[in-house]
Amino acid sequence: MLKEAINVIKKNDRGGFTIPTNRLYPHQWNWDSGFTALGISLLDKSRAWQELIMLVNSQWQDGMIPHIIFHENNPNYFPGPEQWQKNSISQTSCHSQPPVLASIIWQMVKRGSDYDQMKAGTLFNSIIAYHRWYFLARDPNNEGVISIIHPWESGRDNCPDWDIGLRNIKIPKDLKKYLRKDTSHVDDMERPTDDHYDRFMSILQFGRNCNWDKLKMHNEGPFLAIDPGVNFIFLRANRDLLLLANHLGYSNHIDEIKKWIKVLEEGCQKMWNKNVNAFTAYDRRSNTFCNAITNASFLCFYADIGSKVQKQFMIDHCKRILDICNFGMPSLDPNHQSFESKRYWRGPVWSVMNYMVNDGLENENEYELAEKIKNDTINLVENNGMAEYFDPETGVGLGGKDFSWTAAVHLELLKERIDLKLQNKFKNKNNVLN
């Protein structure tokens, strides 16, 4: 399956960047590119850094790195560039995605050479600007917690975390008619519902009409939520950015990054939901906790956050969930009333989330749980291919096929098996491994 993983990434290469999968996602995605670069770095360092440079080249002047970069307008995808901005053809979407970039770069530098250190140095200031943007745009009141202005910004588009906020959105009467493209590529039972899409597009229309004004989106937009995924990933990213700054000798940024870490450590406590004894999402428009325990909840270990008591509750939840499903970690607690084993982020297993949960559990010395999740991730791919996500009950591959970050995570989990022959085969772009 290592050869298949490499072939998938080669097939999705578009000359400097990698699409997640053909037709369904024919552009460059922010956190997809991060994890894909991590996998590619095991095979071809130069190509891995090229992936990240192409991503950072799309950075806005205010520091944001968008969630989609439209290198071309592809009719297979909606919403395309013309949907995002009112008065011009946008080359990007207009909000961001989970900020994994600093953590990816630190991993590549840690196991790399002087070449990797040099490349990281060229991107360092862009990452600092990106993190500053997150605080300015998504925590303008200095509360120490990051909010998202669209479910797509979480990377977990239709998970139950956003149900409260989405239900409260009034779909405008002048919402422009649109034609979804995703359900022409994937069974609609595996995708967000039409009702969710109407609400996604309502937020997009509001953003387009206010030219994506940061403060207006935060203060007046139809949706605002505190996402455990984004917050835990961002805290970990800042911890890794601090390690990177020390490693590169950028001492002038140390105090600023330490301040960010302290602020986020305090802010993350606002996501502790005493009703379910877990970290969960919080809808800011209704001031209501979501009661769903999701795979993002377990990224608390990835961020190394929580008291001893809180961590024990989360470990107990992890054990319970892994005991009641055949493959972990499902994107939603199977005991939750909204669980759907096949629908996108409402139940299925995602390799990339498992990679981060596994990393966190290993850091917490919960080796048995970490090994269970790692082995499930490997076995799902080996038995069902490089699918976008997997049914936690049957293991069946769902969503897009030949998925880049699934392949990249598979390479990462089995990196000790990668040899010089595989590296050389990858660098020969015309050579399909067999």
Secondary structure, 3 states (H helix, E strand, C coil): CHHHHHHHHHHCECCCCECCECCCECCEEHHHHHHHHHHHCCCCHHHHHHHHHHHHCCCCCCCCCCCEECCCCCCCCCCCHHHCCCCCCCCECCCCCCCCHHHHHHHHHHCCCHHHHHHHHHHHHHHHHHHHHHHHHHCCCCCCCCEECCHHHHCCCCCHHHHHHHHCCCCCCCCCCCCCCHHHCCCHHHCCCHHHHHHHHHHHHHHHHCCCCHHHHHHHCCCCEECHHHHHHHHHHHHHHHHHHHHHCCHHHHHHHHHHHHHHHHHHHHHEECCCCEECCEECCCCEECCCCEHHHHHHHHHCCCCHHHHHHHHHHHHHHHHHCCCCCECECCCCCCCCCCCCCCCCECHHHHHHHHHHHHHCCCHHHHHHHHHHHHHHHHHHCCCCEECCCCCCEECCCCCHHHHHHHHHHCHHHCCHHHHHHHHCCCCCCC
